[in-house]
């Protein structure tokens, strides 16, 4: 019969069933596994999270799972953990070589850019492909200094999650995305032209019909360039 659990037992909370000297073994395990994982990552190179491909992001997740158990579980041998790290890094390197040699493998593993804006208009099909909403897209565009969609010729969402922005020359009137557009209503369409409040498509004003691109019925005044 097992001993009953004593609530708020500091010895159990801090050390569990392991002897205090096991803390020194945890230190040794952590140093060995961390150093080995760092060496493996140095061999294949490293980039920031924002620049990671899908394969590299999966590598980080797999390594985190592999090294974590071996650092503090006494029944996980160090050699087993190091072997898992080496296999994961080797597979990642193999997949990287495949993407460099074969274009089809690169498209399969890394994906391809998706156009989300064309001539100042949001392409809703492109957003659906990447599970992104117009509000999230507008936030990313503001980080590029964009005030309204008329400043844009084309925008692509890259496989690594970044936006490639190509500006229109010259800029045109378009849907305002600069705050406080999300804090107060946009001005109604009362001039010679209007733009869809959802996708930014331009059309003659006044309009009560549905937008031919996104089927929305809300029209606002475009912001001049």
C-alpha positions in Angstrom: 0.0 0.0 0.0 1.4 3.4 -1.0 1.9 6.1 1.5 -0.9 8.8 1.5 0.0 12.1 -0.2 0.7 14.8 2.3 -0.6 18.1 0.9 1.9 21.0 0.7 4.8 18.8 1.5 7.8 20.9 0.5 10.1 18.0 0.0 7.7 16.3 -2.4 6.9 19.6 -4.2 10.6 20.5 -4.7 12.4 17.2 -5.1 9.7 14.6 -5.6 11.0 11.0 -4.9 14.5 11.7 -6.2 17.4 12.3 -3.8 18.9 15.8 -3.5 22.0 14.7 -5.4 19.9 14.1 -8.5 19.9 17.9 -9.0 23.6 17.6 -9.9 22.7 14.9 -12.4 20.1 17.1 -13.9 22.7 19.8 -14.3 25.0 17.4 -16.1 22.2 16.1 -18.3 21.2 19.6 -19.3 24.8 20.7 -20.1 25.4 17.6 -22.3 22.1 17.7 -24.2 22.0 21.5 -24.6 25.6 21.5 -25.9 25.0 18.6 -28.3 21.7 20.2 -29.6 23.5 23.5 -30.1 26.3 21.8 -32.0 23.8 20.1 -34.3 21.9 23.3 -35.0 25.2 25.1 -35.7 25.9 22.5 -38.4 22.7 23.2 -40.3 22.6 27.0 -39.6 19.8 28.9 -37.8 17.4 31.7 -38.5 14.9 33.7 -36.4 11.4 32.3 -35.9 10.0 34.8 -38.4 12.3 33.5 -41.1 11.8 29.8 -40.4 10.5 27.4 -43.0 7.9 24.7 -42.1 10.7 22.1 -41.9 12.8 24.3 -39.6 9.9 25.1 -37.3 9.1 21.4 -37.0 12.8 20.8 -36.2 12.5 23.2 -33.2 9.4 21.5 -31.9 10.8 18.1 -32.3 14.1 19.0 -30.6 12.2 20.6 -27.7 10.4 17.4 -27.1 13.5 15.2 -27.5 15.8 17.2 -25.2 13.3 18.0 -22.5 12.7 14.4 -21.4 16.4 13.5 -21.3 17.2 16.5 -19.1 15.4 15.5 -16.0 13.9 12.0 -16.3 16.3 9.6 -14.7 15.1 6.6 -16.7 15.9 8.2 -20.0 19.5 7.3 -21.0 21.6 10.2 -22.3 22.8 8.2 -25.3 19.2 7.6 -26.4 18.4 11.3 -26.1 21.5 12.3 -28.1 20.7 9.7 -30.8 17.2 11.2 -31.2 18.6 14.7 -31.5 21.1 13.5 -34.1 18.4 11.7 -36.1 16.0 14.7 -36.0 18.8 17.1 -37.2 19.8 14.6 -39.9 16.3 14.3 -41.2 16.0 18.1 -41.3 19.2 18.4 -43.2 18.0 15.8 -45.7 14.8 17.6 -46.3 16.7 20.9 -46.8 18.8 19.2 -49.4 15.7 17.9 -51.2 14.2 21.4 -51.3 17.4 22.8 -52.8 17.6 20.1 -55.5 14.0 19.6 -56.4 11.5 22.3 -57.0 8.5 20.0 -56.5 9.9 19.0 -53.1 10.3 22.7 -52.2 6.7 23.5 -53.1 5.5 20.4 -51.2 7.4 21.1 -48.0 7.7 24.9 -47.9 4.5 25.9 -49.9 4.4 28.9 -52.2 3.6 32.6 -51.9 -0.1 33.5 -51.9 -1.2 36.9 -53.4 -3.6 38.6 -50.9 -3.8 42.1 -52.5 -4.0 43.1 -56.2 -4.2 46.7 -57.4 -5.4 48.0 -54.0 -8.0 45.3 -53.5 -7.9 42.4 -51.0 -8.2 39.0 -52.6 -10.5 37.1 -50.2 -9.6 33.7 -51.8 -6.0 34.3 -50.9 -6.8 35.1 -47.4 -8.9 32.0 -47.0 -6.1 29.9 -48.3 -3.9 31.1 -45.4 -6.7 31.4 -42.8 -6.1 35.2 -42.4 -8.7 37.9 -41.9 -8.7 41.4 -43.3 -8.1 42.9 -39.9 -5.0 40.8 -39.3 -3.8 41.7 -42.8 -4.3 45.4 -42.2 -2.2 45.2 -39.0 0.7 43.6 -40.9 0.4 46.3 -43.6 0.5 49.1 -41.1 3.9 47.7 -39.9 5.1 48.4 -43.5 3.8 52.0 -43.2 0.8 51.6 -45.4 -2.1 54.0 -44.7 -4.6 52.9 -47.3 -4.9 50.0 -49.8 -4.6 52.4 -52.8 -0.8 52.6 -52.1 -0.4 48.9 -53.0 0.1 47.2 -56.4 0.5 43.7 -55.0 1.1 42.0 -51.7 2.1 38.4 -51.2 2.0 36.3 -48.1 5.2 34.2 -48.0 5.4 30.6 -46.8 7.4 31.8 -43.8 4.5 34.1 -42.7 6.0 37.4 -43.9 4.5 39.9 -46.3 6.1 41.0 -49.5 4.8 44.5 -50.3 4.9 46.1 -53.8 3.7 49.7 -53.8 1.7 51.3 -56.6 3.4 54.1 -58.6 1.6 56.4 -58.5 -0.7 55.6 -55.5 -4.4 55.7 -55.9 -7.4 56.4 -53.6 -8.2 53.3 -51.6 -9.7 51.9 -48.4 -8.1 53.4 -45.3 -6.5 51.0 -42.9 -4.8 53.6 -40.7 -6.3 53.9 -37.2 -8.8 55.0 -36.0 -10.4 53.0 -38.9 -11.2 50.2 -36.4 -12.3 52.5 -33.6 -14.9 54.6 -35.4 -17.0 54.2 -38.6 -15.4 55.1 -41.9 -17.0 58.0 -43.8 -19.9 57.0 -46.1 -19.5 57.0 -49.8 -20.8 60.4 -50.9 -18.5 61.5 -53.7 -17.8 60.3 -57.2 -16.3 57.0 -56.2 -16.7 54.5 -53.4 -14.7 51.5 -52.1 -15.9 48.3 -50.5 -15.4 48.5 -46.7 -14.3 44.9 -46.7 -12.0 44.3 -49.7 -11.3 47.8 -50.8 -12.6 47.4 -54.4 -13.3 50.8 -56.1 -16.6 51.5 -57.9 -18.6 54.6 -58.9 -20.7 56.1 -56.2 -23.4 56.1 -54.9 -23.8 52.3 -54.6 -26.3 50.1 -52.9 -25.4 46.9 -54.7 -23.2 44.1 -53.5 -19.5 44.2 -54.2 -18.7 42.0 -57.2 -15.6 40.7 -55.5 -16.7 39.9 -51.9 -20.5 40.2 -52.1 -20.6 42.7 -49.2 -22.9 45.8 -49.3 -21.0 48.3 -47.2 -19.4 51.1 -49.2 -17.3 53.9 -47.8 -15.4 57.0 -49.2 -11.9 56.1 -50.4 -9.0 57.9 -48.9 -7.0 60.0 -51.3 -3.3 59.1 -51.8 
